[in-house]
Amino acid sequence: MAVLLFQFLITYLPFLQTVFHTQSLSLMEFLTVGVLSTVVFLAVEIEKAVKNR
């Protein structure tokens, strides 16, 4: 959970944007990243569950 908070801060706080060379995401971009990362996470978890049978 802390990683998500830090990612949000780095993405949206202006002084951290300067340090890390980031820019704000639109709501659609933010949701797209969230959905795609969730799909990858679930795929890896399913793969691990199948291999451990």
Order of alpha helices (4+ residues) and beta strands (2+ residues): alpha-alpha-alpha
